[in-house]
């Protein structure tokens, strides 16, 4: 009881526990570095921008590497969470992850092609260790019945958008207007600030996320040995590759990574449906979650075009001249976090408003709306491509409208998907199912890279077919989900009647 009372009385940070401030700024600086670097990535790997040439890799190769990186970030969140649970605890996982991310950004700042991939490996590994675990610490700052929990997560979520806006603004400007490696270095400095403040104020977290789960010590030692072996193997592969002992086509690797993620997901859903001993209702829920998984992968494969094909389109075919000022290409990605900050409160109020009038759509319908908004956004881009074919550059308003629609889709789909997986997953498989939700983002990231390369392979001529296929895919999944919504509604009403 004393712990609950102490947590409830801790109102240091805007009425919330003072530890939230530590996590807020850690996440803010981490997102600043992540998005700041991501905004430069494809530009740097391709021909660069006017007056600032890049590595001159093909659009296909650059997008494939971006897709591998984006997919790995989310995929590594699954083992990252497991390591925190069983070996390090959440606090040490966040600290070690932050240090590895910092090392990665400073490695990217070294003007050598050989260290470029190494820097991306460090950032992906560190993010996989930090990202899933910092949110877990936020939850542990509050007791289960603390009414401030939801608003605490809302405050924490704002740090993501503030950090991403800061990253696009600072790293984007320095990278494009001064030098790519200075932009990468700025991301490293931002992350270094995050590490420093986490070390200085870590004591404010108390015991929240400090210790791993209680397990047999011999088992823990076995886990540590296994992780050590994996680290050794990964190190050997990366170092031998840097030494030129082997090489691999990034497109081929991205395709095999995609296949790997699909196979893992299919095997797991087959296990749940046929071998996990679930009852009929649980199997119905798993089938719904499978469809949401497919829809989420489709959504993120489109959403993550912002750093791939849409960035290439912006660089080559969009006018960013405003009077005598020419904006950096990466600044257009500033729109998404800005729109999230502007419209997130509206969407939160909208569902409450509709719920009071018994008009709140169920989860499949909300998910379908998100996919429809994604599809409409790419319909806008199809028209933008058609206008660019006639006369380029086109106005930035096409991107503004596309990113606005995609942000509305994100605000509709992302929290609903997370809620659906937490609500409808079989209780004894909840943790594993949340990992599957991360895999949907991972698969979407890899698909984004492959589709982005395909879309930019032949300039404007290759964009329309890819964008059109994304529209068809999103609309098809949305239609199935709307049909499923009547089934879900019937099951829900039947259960209510039984009560």
Order of alpha helices (4+ residues) and beta strands (2+ residues): alpha-alpha-beta-beta-alpha-alpha-alpha-alpha-alpha-alpha-alpha-alpha-alpha-beta-beta-alpha-alpha-alpha-alpha-alpha
